[in-house]
Amino acid sequence: MTKSYFPEGFLWGGAIAANQAEGAWDVDGKGMSVADVALYKPDVSVEDYKKQWHVDEQAIAEAIAEKGTGNYAKRRGIDFYHRYKEDIALFKEMGFKVLRVSIAWTRIFPRGDEAKPNQAGLAYYRDILTELKENGIEPLVTLSHYEMPLDLVTEYQGWVSREVVDFFVKFCKVVFAEYKDLVTYWLTFNEIDSVFRHPFTTVGVVEERYETKQAAEAAIYQALHHQFVASALATKYGRLSNPQAKIGAMVTKLMTYPEDCHPENIALAEKANRENHLYSDVQVWGEYPKWLLREWQEKDIEVAMENWDLATIKEYTVDFLSFSYYMSLVVSKDAEQREKVSGNIATGVKNPYLPMTEWGWQIDPVGLRISLLSLYDRYRIPLFIVENGVGAADEIDGNGEINDQYRIDYFKAHFEQINLALKEGVELMGYTSWGCIDIVSASTSQMSKRYGFIYVDADDEGNGTYDRKKKRSFDWYKKVIASNGSDLA
């Protein structure tokens, strides 16, 4: 047994997203979202991050023309839409205190700009949230998780258009009013920092619409500003709807190391980490950093703002900071001469001290402890780890079992580091493992890239029974939760 520094009431659980789990993409009045354009691309390397995410006008047109699920795996998901009671029962059996879910905007406002919400969508999420509460599981709800209405891309300019702020705020007000008796914890935008990694999915920007790279960059910054304003307004109205509500930001934590102690490499790492902090700086401190304002000026980028925008961002900062953590990165002044690795975020210099997954992600538990300490020292507000996990090609053995000891080893190492960070005084609200049940992968739209404690019988082409089966890690995580992190054996 390990001495546990996990506080009483720590929120252990898991996380999924509507667009990767629900399926039922055209059921009960749901409209098309940007996720319904995401193709499973077996002909593209799983390590080619840019090509896996990239969407152009032709891809949008082809997706709209496809009336079935086709090769659009997220349209199928794992049928959580119809099987959520079964899945929530399994989460309860594991002892979950919290489940992170998202509300698909297109189930509430199918096009995004309707005058009235879709009642079938509202009823569906009330059923899910009620089921969670009745099973003793606290909902942690993400308002926007890579599932904005496609019509806001085709009929507007995505988040570049100011109107989208108003559409989103309307959606938030409806959702807050509808579920104020069921939800205490909210997140505004999932990984708001991903705007440059995959602008179509995050903010509905189709880069080919812009004549130059600089014009596309300016459009992405404009969209980001609008999301910052929308996040602040969501924080405002969430608190007005329920004064007990806690509203959080959600970012990707990218811990970047220098290759060595050469001052230029240290400067490169400092720059990368500072840029990663931009998104949480704005939402926690309520201000744009001076370095970014100077960069806009030097690049001749003009971000249009209403007179009250900056005051709104300043006034309605978040209550807590949540983040995803999967891997660390290495930078080098000699990067072109170094061996590279890829991951779910970016390509970087290979770290010779770290093992890698079969998808090329470097596994760095100590980096999670460093991230927790650096974030808490910087912001001094509660933190919440809402995504962490390892994708693997799990297989059923001859005994009909899934022995995912590698997953247990992964979580054990990360939990030990979290425990050390807590010992050093970090205030951490909870931990939700990503893809606690197998879901369609965000970047590659694969089912074979599995994260869960629960196996779903479906392959990359959508074949299978979709039946659920416990993996070995299921009982291990159940024991960890029951012991509040003290029993990691």
N, C-alpha and C positions, 0 to 999 in steps of 0.2 A: 504494500500500500504506500502511496506517495502522499506527503503532506499537501493537502489541497488549499490553495489560496483563492479558489473560486468562491465568490461571495454567496451567501444565502439568497435564494431567489434568482440565481443566475439563469438566464433564458437559454437553455439548450434546445436545439431543434434542427430544422433543415430548411432548404429554400428551393423553390421552383419558380418558373415564370409562365404566365398564361400562354404565350406564343409557342413555348417549347413543350408544353404538357397537355393543354386542353384538347387540341384537335377540334372537331366539330366546327370547322372554319366558316361554314356558311349556314349554320343552324340557328334557328330562333331569331332571325333578323340581323345576325352579325354581318358587318361589312368587311371589305378587304382591308388588311393592314399591310404595312411594309414587310412584315414577317411572312406574309403569304406570297411574296415575290422571291423569297430565299430558296434557291435551288440546292438540292444535293448534287454535288459536282464530282462524281467518281473519277473523271478524267483530269482533275486538278489535284496536285499534290496537297495533302493535308497540312503540309508545312508552308504552303504558299498563302499566307494570311491575307494579302491584298486581293488575290484573285478569288479566294473563297467568299469574301465579303462584297466584292465589287458588283454594283448594279448600274446599268445604263438604260437609256430610253428603250432600246430594243428589248432588253430583259423585262422591263415593266410591261411593254405591249404584249409580249409573249405570255407573261403571267396572267394578265387580264383576259387574254383569249382562252387560256386553259380553264375550263369550267369544272374539272375534277381535281383530285389531289395530285395526280401525275407524279413528277419527281420533286414536288414541293413538300418535303417531309414535315415541315411545321404545320401544314394544313391537317396532318394526321395526328401529330403529337403522340401521346400515349393514351388518348381517350379519357383523360382525367375529367373531361366535361361530363361523362356519363358514369365514371367509376370513382368519383371523389370520395364517396362514403366508404368504400372498400379501402382506399388508400389512407384516408384519415384514421380509420380503425387500426391500420398497421402503424401509423405514426404514434397513435396513442399507446399501442403495445410497446413501442420502443421507449416510451416515456417522454415524448416531446413536450416541452413547455411552450414552444412557439413554432409557428410555421410561417415562413415568408412566402407570400403569394403576390401576384399582381392582378390588377383589374384591366382587362382588355378594353381600351377606349372604344373600340369598334363594336363592342357588345352593348355599350350604353348609348353612343352616338355613332351609328354605322358609317356615316360619311365624315363626321366630325363637326359639321356646321348646321345640323338640324336644330329646329326650334325646341323640340321636345325629346326627352330620352326614350329609349326603347325599354318598355316595361319588362319584357321577357329577360333582358340582360340584367336589369336591376334585381329581379326575383332570383335569378341564378346565383348571383354573388351573395345575396342575403342567405340563401340556402347553405352555401359553402361556409360563410362566416358563422352562421348559427351552428352548423355541425361542428366546427372547430371549437366554439365556446362550450358546447354541450359535452365535448370530449376533453375539456380542461386544457385546451391548447389556445394560446394567445395568438391572434393574427398580427402579422407584421406586413402591412400592405404597401406595395409599390404602385404609385399612380401611373408611371410611364416607364415601361420596361421593353423598349425596342418594339413597340406595337402601335405606332401612331396610324391613324386612318390614311389609306393610300390616296383617297380623294384630296387630302390636304397637300399632297405632293403633285398630283396631276392637275388640279384646279387652282392651286395657289403655288407657292414656292417653298413648301415645307415651312420650317421654323424661320426662314428668312422673312416671311410675311408677318407683319405685326398682327394681323387678324387672328393668327393661330394662337397668340397669347390669350386673346379673349375667348376663343373656342375652348382652350384647355382650362382656363379658369372656370368657365361655365360647367364643364365636365366635373371639375373638382368640387364645386359647390354642390352639385347634385349628389355626388358620391358621399361627401361629408355629411350632408343632411340625411341621406338614406341610411348610413351605417354608423352614425355617431354613438349609438348604443352598443355597438359590437366591436369597434376598433379604437384602440388607444394609440398604437404605434404606426406611424406613416413614414414612407420615404417618397420624395418627390420624383427625381429622375434617376434611373439606374445608370451608373457609370457615366455621369454627365461629361466626364473628360474624354469620352470616346468619339467626340465630334470629328476629330481629324483621322482617327483610325478607320472608321466606317461611317462617313457623313450621311449616306442615304438612310441607313438603318437608324441612326441616332437623331438626326434632325431633318431628314427628308430632302437633303441637298443632292441633286444629280450633277456631278461635277462637269459633265460634258455640256451642260447648258451654258457654261461660262467660257468666254473666249480665251482667257488666259489663266494661268495657274494662280496669279495674284488675285484675279477677280474671284476665283473659286474660294481662295483663302479668306478674302474679305466677306464673302457670303456666309462662310462657316462661322466666322467670328460674329457676324450679325445674328445668325441663328442662335449661337451660344448666349449672346446677350439676352435675347428674348427668352431663352430658357431660364436664365438667372432671374429675370424679372418674374416669370411665371412661377418659379419655385418660391420666390419671396411672397408672392400673392397667395399661393397655395398655403404657405405657412400661416399667413394672416387669417385666411378664411377657415383653415382647419382649427385654429385656436378659438375663433369666434363661434364655430359650431360646437366645439367641445373644449372648454377651458382645461380639461385634464389631458387633452391630447398631447402627444410628444411627436414632433415633426423632425425628421432627420434628413441630412444630405447623404448621398451615396456616390463614392468615387472608387476608381481602381487604384490600389496602392502599388506603385511601381518603385521598388527599392533598387536604386542603381548604385553599383560599386565602381570605383576606379580600378583599372587593371593592376596598377601598382601605385607606389607612392610618388611617381613623377608628378610634379606640380600641375602639368598640363592635364594629366588624367584625372587628378583630383578636381580640377576646375571643371572638366567635362561632366563628372559625376554630380558636382554641386549644381551645375546648370540644369541637368536632367531632373534632379530631385526638386529644384525650385519650380521648374515648369510643371511638374506633377502636382505640386502644392497649389498651383493657381486656382484650381476648381474648388478646393475646400477653403482656401483663403477667402474667396469671394462670399461663400455661403456661411462661413463661420464668423469672419470679421466684418463682412458687409462692404468691402471695398475692393476695387481693382488694384493690383500692385503697380507701383510706379514703373517697373521695368516693362510691363506689358503696354502701358499707355505710351511709353517712349518708343516701343517697338512699332506700335500702330502709326505713330507719327513718322518714323523713319521709313516705313513701308508705304506711306501715303494711304493707309487704310482708315476709312471713315465709318464708324459704327453709329448708325442713327439711334438717337435716344430721345424719349419723351422727357419733358422737364422734371417729372417726378420719379424717373426710373432709379437714379442713384440713391435718392432718399428712401425709396421703397426697399431696395436691396440692403441698405444700411439698417433700416428699422426692423425688418423681419428676417433675422438670422435664425439658424436652426438650433434645435435643442440638443442634438447629438450628431455625431459623425459616424456613419457606417461606411464600410469599405469591403472590397473583394481583395483577396490576396492569393495568388497562385504561384508566383515565381519572382526571382530577382533578375536583374540585368547587369551586364558589365560593359563599360565603355572604355575605349582606348584611342589615343591619338594615332595609333597605327592599326586601326580597325580593318583597313583594306587588306592587310597582310595576315590577319588573324582568322582562325576557324570560327565560323558562325553557327549559332543555334537559333531556332525559331520557337515560337510559343503562341499562346492565345492572345498576346498583346503586341509583340514586336519582335524583330530580329536583333540579336546582339552578339557580342563576343562570347565565346564559350568560356564558362568558368570551370577550370580543371578540377576544382574541389567538390563539385556537385554532381550527383547522379541525374539521369534524365529519364523521362517517360518515353513510351514508344511514339508519342507525338512531338517529341523534341522539347518538352518543357523541363526546365531544370528545377529540381526539388530542393528547396532551401527553407527548412523549418526555422533556423536561427534568424533568417531574414524577417520572419513574422514577428519575432520578439523585438528585433531592432525597429520594425515599422511601428509596433504598438508604443514603444518608448518614445520614438521621435514624434509621432502624431500627438501623443498625450502631452509631451513637454511643449509642443508648439501651440496647442489649442486649449488645453485644460478644460475640456468638456467631455462628457461620457462618450466612449467609443463602442462600436458594435461590429463584430466580424460577421458579415451577412453572406459572404461567399468564400469558400475555401474547399478544395477537394482535388481528387486526382482521377483523370479519365483513363480507363484501361479496357482492353478487349477481354472481358470476363467470359469464361467458358464453363458449361455444366459438365462435371466429370462423370465417370462411369457409375457412380453411386447416386447420381441425380443431384449433387450438391455443387455449390459455387464457393470454392475455397479462395477467397480474396484476401489472403494474409497480407499481400502487398498494400492493400488499402488500410488495413488495421495498422500496419507499421507506419504508413504515411500519417494517419491521424494521431497515433500515439506520439510520434515525434513532434508534431505541431502542437498538441495539447500540452506537452511538457514545456515547450517554449512559452506558450501562453501563460502557464502557471508561473514561470519565472518572471514574466512581465508583471503579472498581478502582484507577486511578492515585492516587486520594486515600486508598487504604488499606482499602477495604471488602473483607471476606473473603466471597467468593461461590463457592458450591460448583458451581452449574450453572444452566442455563437450559432450560426446556422450553416451547416454544410451544404455546398452547392449540389443540386441534383440528388437529393436524399433518396429519391427513387429515380431509376433510369429515365431520362428524357432525351429529346432530340437536341443534339449539340448546337450551341449558338452559332459557332463559326463555320463548321463543316456540314451541318444538317445531317449528322450521322446518328444512328442508334447504337452502332458498334463501339462508339466512344462512350463508355459507361461510367457513371459517377456514383450510382446509388448504393444504398444498403439493401435495396429491393430490386430484383431483376425483373425486367419486363420482356416477355417473349415476343420480340419484334426485331426485324432486321432492317438494314439500310433502305431496302426497297419497300418496306411496309408489310412484308409477309410475317405471319405469326399469329398466335392466339391472343396476344396481349395480356395473357395471364401473368399474375404477380407471383414472385418466389423470393423468399428470404435468402440473402447471402450470409456467409459466415460472419461478416462484419455487423450484421443486424444485431445479433445477441451481444457482441462486444460493445457496440455503441450504447445499447440498452443498459449494460452494466456501468459504463462510464457515467451516464446520466443519473442512474440511481445512486451512485456514490458521489455525485457532484464533483466529478473529476479526480477523485482520489484513487480510484481503482483503474489503472491503465494496463493491467497485466493481460 
